[in-house]
Amino acid sequence: MYENDGSSEAWQDDANCLGVDPDLFFPERGASTREAKEVCRGCVVREDCLEFALRNGEKFGIWGGLSERERRRIRRQRAQAVRGETGA
């Protein structure tokens, strides 16, 4: 993951999406996410972006190259893993 200079969101300065129209990452319901995901592909801070969205419960848009549905699946998997570790 990105080593920042102490600023918690310094990774954003190196994101591929910097300067791209934000509307691209918040498509209308049913619209394609392909273009947004293409911007994310190969981004050096993609993991940081995804973790930011997961930590902050972002409900909309493409973050770290993933849609809300894809992020929800990760949150569910992580929650199951934690429950499995604690035996709950």
Buried (B, 14 or more C-beta within 10 A) or exposed (E): EBEBEEEEEBBBEEBBBEEEEEEBBEBEEEEEBEEBBEBBEEBEBBBBBBBBBBEEEBEEBBBBBBBBEBBEEBEEEEEEEEEEEEEE
